[in-house]
Structure formats: structure tokens, C-alpha cells
Amino acid sequence: MTHKREIQGVVVKKSGDKTASILVTRSVLHPKYHKTVKRFKKYLVHDEKNELNVGDSVIAVECRPLSKTKSFRLKTIVATGVK
């Protein structure tokens, strides 16, 4: 069995049918100033049941490419956002 990469982030946009855009934040040590800085990246996640809303905290797992830019599918919803 192969190891699939998991990412955790917050839903920032509902992008069409069965798709959501999530923002993943990671902390990196700056090479010159030796201070922790935040780095951000957006991923498209496949949501088969259309159950995600903006503000939800989710975990997504890597899968085969579902479209040109979508290679992650929803695993679990960690916390729901404010409605």
C-alpha cells in the first residue's frame, strides 16, 4: 500500500459543483532572519456529497488527478465554520 499525503486547511471558496478551495498554512523558519513565517497554498478538493461550507476546517487526502488542477479528495470535516 502506498502512502497518501494528507493536508489540513480551511475552506475559503465553493468552486463549482463538488469542488471546494482550501487554504493550507504551514510555518517555515526564515533562512536569513531565523524567524518563523507563515506560508500559504490553495488546493482544490473533491467533495462528492457537496457538504462543505466556507469556514470549515477539513482534512484532504491525495488521490489520482480528477481534473487539471484537482488531485485531492475530502477525508473528514474537522470543524464546521460559523454560519
Secondary structure, DSSP 4 states (H G I P E B T S, - for coil): -PPPPEEEEEEEEE-STTEEEEEEEEEEE-TTT--EEEEEEEEEEE-TT----TT-EEEEEE-S-SSSSEEEEEEEEEE----
